């Protein structure tokens, strides 16, 4: 039943239709629909002849859904209403974030609060049950922010859900970071292998060199570097399940003599000038702005003169308001995660003694990577729910789709920065980057 023909004496239905028209009816996008709990289909009135194709449908699961979604009006409220199934999203979930931006960027002044608040409060104060599983609840960390113990808790919350869960939607090597695409239609495995090769070339690895991988995940990069470039690789992570799987893969590859993975905090590496090259991919976001000096000073201390450090991480956009500490991601995905502008990262690196040799943005590459991950996750939704829960499936579907949108519109970026530790002014680097692209 289309919204233009709805006549009802149900006060909740009437209030919901009225709110949809006021909150979403003025959207310049006409490519979505809202299906109510009793079957009514609402769409924005077409802006011209004919409706646009429906890219997604928001499904309100009960009469109090809008109340759960919009009171209070913020990102966390919307996210929790989705993961606990007060509403669902059918179709292209990434497309819904343009609509969410329109809502969240608007400011509900006193007039809007009066206009919407009374009707939202008139809706039933009901909702879907909030599950009691620890993994389905927001992170509750203890201790001083970015202390070793609290960082261990944060990493455990994110990565210890299940190795098998991540294997459902990552590439065969389980590389949980931005891939590197030669063309938009590259498959994920090809793009991830290209990224590993590109990083090793940027580091200019040579047989027998000592490589440290800070935040090595399931060991994909360390293994690749040992196999294809002949280095002795040491990876560190704070996740025991990650380390266990990485060790299994190292044994299977017959590389135990040249590749190892340890459960260790980056601050606990006590071997000055012991590594020829250092790499960190997707770990920098966990460090925290206050500890950036510690992070880069530690890398400088353990890197030999003449070595290089490739730091690969997500950065915020200075022109976009910073994420609130009450954001959805900080509660359910990356507790204590902090994004800083690339300028803050480079400033901390230079203050520690590093010379910045190269900075490259891979923003579009991460958008494409995340879209692959979301498609893989959606195709294996039933397996994901079986391994974890419906809530975990929804958290990752929402988070990764929102992240893809952020990289598309430029509210987030990702950079690879190549940092050198010259030996008495000698960088040891060639005059051009030609060898990176052979």
C-alpha positions as CSV (number, residue, x, y, z in Angstrom):
1,X,0.0,0.0,0.0
2,X,1.6,3.3,-1.0
3,X,1.8,6.2,1.4
4,X,-0.4,8.5,-0.7
5,X,-3.4,6.3,-0.2
6,X,-3.1,5.5,3.5
7,X,-6.0,6.2,5.8
8,X,-5.9,4.9,9.3
9,X,-7.3,5.3,12.8
10,X,-4.2,3.7,14.4
11,X,-2.5,6.6,16.2
12,X,1.0,5.0,16.0
13,X,0.6,4.4,12.3
14,X,-0.6,7.9,11.8
15,X,2.2,9.5,13.8
16,X,4.8,7.4,12.1
17,X,3.6,8.4,8.6
18,X,3.5,12.0,9.7
19,X,7.1,11.8,11.1
20,X,8.4,10.1,8.0
21,X,7.1,12.9,5.8
22,X,8.5,15.6,8.1
23,X,11.9,14.0,8.7
24,X,12.6,12.2,5.4
25,X,10.1,13.6,3.0
26,X,12.2,16.6,2.0
27,X,15.3,14.5,1.1
28,X,16.7,15.2,-2.3
29,X,17.2,11.5,-2.7
30,X,14.2,9.6,-4.0
31,X,15.7,6.2,-4.3
32,X,14.5,4.6,-1.0
33,X,11.3,3.4,0.6
34,X,10.1,2.7,4.2
35,X,8.0,-0.4,5.0
36,X,6.0,-0.3,8.2
37,X,5.4,-3.1,10.5
38,X,1.9,-3.8,9.2
39,X,2.9,-3.7,5.5
40,X,2.4,-0.1,4.5
41,X,5.0,1.1,2.0
42,X,6.0,4.8,2.3
43,X,8.1,6.7,-0.2
44,X,9.1,10.3,-0.6
45,X,6.9,12.1,-3.1
46,X,8.6,12.0,-6.5
47,X,10.4,15.2,-7.5
48,X,9.3,14.9,-11.1
49,X,7.8,12.4,-13.5
50,X,8.2,8.9,-12.2
51,X,10.0,7.4,-9.2
52,X,13.7,6.6,-9.0
53,X,14.6,2.9,-8.7
54,X,14.5,1.8,-5.0
55,X,18.1,1.2,-3.9
56,X,17.2,0.3,-0.3
57,X,14.2,-0.1,1.9
58,X,14.1,0.7,5.6
59,X,11.9,-1.8,7.4
60,X,10.3,-0.6,10.7
61,X,9.9,-3.8,12.8
62,X,7.4,-2.5,15.3
63,X,5.2,0.5,16.1
64,X,7.8,2.1,18.4
65,X,10.7,1.9,15.8
66,X,11.0,5.6,15.0
67,X,11.1,6.4,18.7
68,X,14.0,3.9,19.2
69,X,15.8,5.4,16.1
70,X,15.5,9.1,16.8
71,X,15.4,9.6,20.6
72,X,17.8,11.0,21.4
73,X,18.7,12.1,17.8
74,X,22.3,10.9,17.3
75,X,24.4,8.4,15.5
76,X,24.7,5.9,18.4
77,X,20.9,5.8,18.8
78,X,20.4,5.0,15.1
79,X,23.1,2.4,15.2
80,X,21.8,0.6,18.2
81,X,18.3,0.6,16.8
82,X,19.7,-1.2,13.7
83,X,21.9,-3.7,15.4
84,X,19.1,-4.7,17.8
85,X,16.6,-5.0,14.9
86,X,14.2,-2.2,15.7
87,X,14.6,-1.5,12.0
88,X,16.3,-3.4,9.2
89,X,17.8,-2.3,5.8
90,X,17.1,-4.3,2.7
91,X,19.1,-3.6,-0.4
92,X,22.2,-1.4,-0.8
93,X,23.0,-0.5,2.9
94,X,25.8,1.9,1.9
95,X,23.3,4.1,0.1
96,X,21.4,4.7,3.4
97,X,24.3,6.7,4.8
98,X,23.6,9.7,2.5
99,X,20.2,9.8,4.2
100,X,21.8,9.4,7.6
101,X,24.2,12.3,6.9
102,X,21.3,14.5,6.0
103,X,19.6,13.7,9.3
104,X,22.7,13.8,11.6
105,X,24.1,17.0,10.0
106,X,20.8,18.8,10.6
107,X,20.5,20.5,14.0
108,X,17.4,19.9,16.0
109,X,16.7,23.3,17.5
110,X,13.8,24.0,19.9
111,X,11.3,24.2,17.1
112,X,12.3,20.9,15.6
113,X,12.4,19.3,19.0
114,X,8.8,20.4,19.7
115,X,7.7,19.5,16.2
116,X,9.1,16.0,16.2
117,X,9.6,15.2,19.9
118,X,5.9,15.1,20.9
119,X,5.0,12.7,18.2
120,X,8.0,10.5,18.8
121,X,7.1,10.3,22.5
122,X,3.5,9.4,21.5
123,X,4.8,6.2,19.9
124,X,4.9,3.0,22.0
125,X,8.1,2.8,24.2
126,X,8.7,-0.8,23.0
127,X,11.7,-2.3,21.3
128,X,13.4,-5.5,20.3
129,X,15.1,-7.3,23.2
130,X,18.7,-6.4,23.8
131,X,20.7,-9.6,23.8
132,X,22.7,-10.5,26.8
133,X,25.8,-12.1,25.1
134,X,29.0,-10.2,26.1
135,X,30.0,-9.9,22.4
136,X,26.6,-8.2,21.6
137,X,27.0,-5.4,24.1
138,X,29.0,-2.2,23.9
139,X,32.6,-2.4,25.0
140,X,33.3,-1.7,28.7
141,X,37.0,-1.1,29.2
142,X,38.7,-0.7,32.5
143,X,41.8,1.1,33.5
144,X,43.7,4.2,32.2
145,X,43.1,5.0,28.6
146,X,45.8,3.4,26.4
147,X,47.5,1.7,29.2
148,X,48.8,-1.7,28.2
149,X,46.0,-3.6,29.9
150,X,43.3,-1.4,28.6
151,X,44.7,-1.6,25.0
152,X,44.7,-5.4,25.4
153,X,41.0,-5.3,26.3
154,X,40.2,-3.0,23.4
155,X,42.0,-5.3,20.9
156,X,40.5,-8.4,22.4
157,X,37.0,-6.9,22.1
158,X,37.4,-6.3,18.4
159,X,39.5,-9.2,17.2
160,X,38.7,-12.2,19.4
161,X,35.1,-12.7,18.2
162,X,36.1,-15.6,16.0
163,X,38.9,-16.3,13.4
164,X,36.3,-18.2,11.4
165,X,34.0,-15.1,11.3
166,X,36.7,-12.9,9.8
167,X,37.6,-15.7,7.4
168,X,34.1,-15.6,5.9
169,X,34.6,-12.2,4.3
170,X,38.3,-11.4,4.1
171,X,40.6,-12.6,1.3
172,X,42.3,-16.0,1.5
173,X,45.3,-14.5,3.3
174,X,43.0,-12.8,5.8
175,X,44.5,-9.3,5.3
176,X,42.3,-7.0,7.4
177,X,43.4,-3.7,5.8
178,X,43.1,-1.6,2.7
179,X,43.8,-3.5,-0.5
180,X,45.5,-1.9,-3.6
181,X,43.5,-2.0,-6.8
182,X,44.8,-1.6,-10.4
183,X,41.2,-1.4,-11.6
184,X,37.8,-1.1,-9.8
185,X,36.8,-4.6,-10.8
186,X,39.8,-6.4,-9.4
187,X,38.9,-9.3,-7.2
188,X,39.8,-8.9,-3.5
189,X,42.5,-11.6,-3.4
190,X,44.4,-10.0,-6.3
191,X,44.1,-6.5,-4.8
192,X,45.3,-7.7,-1.4
193,X,48.3,-9.5,-2.8
194,X,49.2,-6.4,-4.9
195,X,49.1,-4.4,-1.6
196,X,51.5,-6.8,0.1
197,X,53.8,-6.6,-2.8
198,X,53.6,-2.8,-3.0
199,X,54.4,-2.5,0.7
200,X,57.4,-4.8,0.4
201,X,58.7,-2.8,-2.6
202,X,58.2,0.5,-0.7
203,X,60.3,-0.9,2.2
204,X,62.8,-2.2,-0.4
205,X,63.2,-5.5,1.5
206,X,66.2,-7.7,0.8
207,X,67.0,-11.3,1.8
208,X,68.3,-11.6,5.4
209,X,66.9,-8.3,6.6
210,X,65.1,-8.1,9.9
211,X,61.5,-6.9,9.5
212,X,59.2,-5.9,12.4
213,X,55.5,-5.9,11.6
214,X,53.6,-3.9,14.4
215,X,50.0,-5.1,14.6
216,X,50.5,-8.1,12.3
217,X,47.0,-9.5,12.4
218,X,46.9,-13.1,11.1
219,X,50.4,-12.8,9.7
220,X,49.6,-12.2,6.0
221,X,52.3,-9.5,5.4
222,X,55.0,-11.2,7.6
223,X,54.5,-14.4,5.7
224,X,54.5,-12.8,2.3
225,X,57.7,-10.8,3.1
226,X,59.4,-14.0,4.3
227,X,58.3,-16.1,1.3
228,X,58.9,-13.6,-1.5
229,X,61.6,-11.3,-0.2
230,X,63.6,-13.6,2.0
231,X,63.5,-11.5,5.2
232,X,63.4,-12.7,8.8
233,X,60.0,-11.4,9.9
234,X,58.7,-10.8,13.4
235,X,55.0,-9.9,13.8
236,X,53.4,-8.7,17.0
237,X,49.8,-8.6,18.0
238,X,47.7,-8.3,21.2
239,X,45.3,-11.0,20.0
240,X,46.1,-14.5,21.1
241,X,43.6,-16.1,18.5
242,X,45.3,-14.1,15.7
243,X,48.7,-15.2,16.8
244,X,47.6,-18.9,17.1
245,X,46.3,-18.9,13.5
246,X,49.3,-17.0,12.2
247,X,51.7,-19.6,13.8
248,X,49.7,-22.4,12.2
249,X,50.1,-20.8,8.8
250,X,53.8,-20.2,9.3
251,X,54.3,-23.9,10.2
252,X,52.2,-25.0,7.2
253,X,54.4,-22.7,4.9
254,X,57.6,-24.2,6.4
255,X,58.8,-20.8,7.4
256,X,59.2,-21.2,11.2
257,X,62.9,-20.4,11.0
258,X,62.4,-17.1,9.3
259,X,59.0,-15.9,10.5
260,X,57.4,-15.7,13.9
261,X,54.4,-14.0,15.6
262,X,54.3,-13.0,19.2
263,X,51.6,-11.6,21.5
264,X,53.3,-8.4,22.6
265,X,52.7,-4.7,23.0
266,X,54.7,-2.4,20.8
267,X,56.0,-0.6,23.9
268,X,57.6,-3.8,25.2
269,X,60.1,-4.4,22.4
270,X,63.4,-3.8,24.2
271,X,66.0,-4.3,21.5
272,X,67.5,-1.0,20.2
273,X,68.7,-0.9,16.6
274,X,67.6,-4.5,16.0
275,X,65.4,-4.1,12.8
276,X,66.3,-3.1,9.3
277,X,62.8,-2.3,8.4
278,X,59.5,-1.7,10.3
279,X,55.9,-1.8,9.0
280,X,52.6,-1.1,10.7
281,X,49.4,-1.6,8.7
282,X,46.0,-0.8,10.3
283,X,47.3,-0.6,13.9
284,X,48.1,3.1,14.1
285,X,44.4,3.8,14.7
286,X,44.6,2.1,18.1
287,X,47.6,4.1,19.4
288,X,45.8,7.3,20.6
289,X,46.9,10.8,19.9
290,X,48.5,11.3,23.3
291,X,50.8,8.3,22.7
292,X,51.9,9.2,19.2
293,X,55.2,10.4,20.5
294,X,55.7,7.1,22.4
295,X,54.8,5.1,19.3
296,X,57.2,6.9,16.9
297,X,60.0,7.1,19.5
298,X,59.8,3.4,20.1
299,X,59.9,2.7,16.3
300,X,62.9,5.0,16.0
301,X,64.7,3.3,18.9
302,X,64.4,-0.2,17.5
303,X,65.1,0.7,13.9
304,X,68.7,0.6,12.7
305,X,70.2,3.8,11.1
306,X,69.6,3.7,7.4
307,X,66.3,1.8,7.9
308,X,62.8,2.8,6.9
309,X,59.4,2.6,8.6
310,X,56.2,2.4,6.6
311,X,53.2,3.5,8.6
312,X,49.8,2.7,7.0
313,X,46.7,4.0,8.8
314,X,43.4,5.8,8.6
315,X,43.3,9.6,9.2
316,X,40.6,12.0,10.0
317,X,39.7,15.0,7.8
318,X,40.5,18.3,9.5
319,X,37.6,19.9,7.6
320,X,35.1,17.5,9.1
321,X,34.0,17.5,12.8
322,X,35.8,14.9,14.8
323,X,33.9,11.7,15.8
324,X,32.4,11.9,19.2
325,X,33.7,9.5,21.8
326,X,30.0,8.4,22.0
327,X,30.1,7.3,18.3
328,X,28.7,4.0,17.3
329,X,32.2,2.7,16.3
330,X,33.7,3.7,19.6
331,X,31.1,1.6,21.5
332,X,30.7,-1.4,19.2
333,X,33.7,-1.7,16.9
334,X,37.0,0.1,17.9
335,X,36.8,1.1,21.6
336,X,39.4,3.7,22.3
337,X,40.3,4.0,18.6
338,X,41.3,7.5,17.6
339,X,41.8,9.0,14.2
340,X,44.0,12.0,13.8
341,X,44.8,14.2,10.7
342,X,47.8,13.2,8.6
343,X,49.5,16.4,9.7
344,X,49.4,15.2,13.4
345,X,50.9,11.9,12.4
346,X,53.7,13.4,10.4
347,X,54.4,16.0,13.1
348,X,54.8,13.3,15.7
349,X,57.0,11.2,13.4
350,X,59.3,14.2,12.6
351,X,59.5,15.1,16.3
352,X,60.9,11.6,16.9
353,X,63.6,12.1,14.4
354,X,62.1,10.5,11.3
355,X,62.5,12.1,7.8
356,X,59.3,11.9,5.8
357,X,60.2,10.5,2.4
358,X,56.8,9.7,0.9
359,X,53.1,10.1,1.7
360,X,50.4,8.4,-0.4
361,X,46.6,8.5,0.0
362,X,44.7,5.3,-0.8
363,X,41.2,6.6,0.0
364,X,39.4,5.2,-3.0
365,X,41.2,1.9,-2.5
366,X,39.7,1.5,1.0
367,X,36.2,2.3,-0.3
368,X,36.6,-0.5,-2.8
369,X,38.0,-2.9,-0.2
370,X,35.1,-2.3,2.2
371,X,32.6,-2.9,-0.5
372,X,34.1,-6.3,-1.2
373,X,34.0,-7.1,2.5
374,X,30.4,-6.1,2.8
375,X,29.3,-8.1,-0.2
376,X,31.2,-11.2,1.1
377,X,29.6,-10.8,4.5
378,X,26.1,-10.4,3.1
379,X,26.5,-13.5,0.9
380,X,27.5,-15.5,4.0
381,X,25.1,-13.9,6.5
382,X,23.7,-17.1,7.8
383,X,27.2,-18.5,8.5
384,X,28.2,-15.3,10.2
385,X,25.2,-15.4,12.5
386,X,25.8,-19.0,13.3
387,X,29.5,-18.4,14.2
388,X,28.7,-15.3,16.2
389,X,25.2,-13.7,16.4
390,X,22.8,-11.6,14.4
391,X,23.9,-8.6,16.4
392,X,27.6,-9.2,15.5
393,X,26.6,-9.6,11.8
394,X,24.7,-6.3,11.9
395,X,27.5,-4.5,13.7
396,X,30.0,-5.3,11.0
397,X,27.5,-4.8,8.1
398,X,26.7,-1.4,9.4
399,X,30.2,-0.4,10.4
400,X,31.9,-1.4,7.1
401,X,29.1,0.1,4.9
402,X,29.4,3.4,6.8
403,X,33.2,3.3,6.5
404,X,32.9,2.8,2.8
405,X,30.6,5.8,2.6
406,X,33.1,7.9,4.6
407,X,35.9,7.1,2.3
408,X,33.7,7.8,-0.7
409,X,32.7,11.3,0.4
410,X,36.2,12.1,1.9
411,X,35.3,12.4,5.6
412,X,38.0,9.8,6.2
413,X,41.3,9.1,4.4
414,X,44.0,6.5,4.6
415,X,47.7,7.1,4.1
416,X,50.9,5.2,3.7
417,X,53.8,7.3,5.0
418,X,57.4,6.1,4.4
419,X,59.7,7.4,7.1
420,X,63.5,7.1,7.1
421,X,66.1,7.0,9.8
422,X,69.2,8.4,8.0
423,X,72.6,7.3,9.0
424,X,74.7,10.5,9.4
425,X,72.4,12.1,6.8
426,X,72.6,9.2,4.3
427,X,69.0,7.8,3.7
428,X,70.2,4.9,1.6
429,X,67.3,5.4,-0.7
430,X,67.4,5.7,-4.5
431,X,66.7,9.0,-6.3
432,X,63.4,7.8,-7.8
433,X,60.5,5.5,-6.9
434,X,60.9,3.5,-10.2
435,X,61.6,0.2,-8.4
436,X,58.2,0.3,-6.6
437,X,56.4,-0.1,-9.9
438,X,58.5,-2.7,-11.8
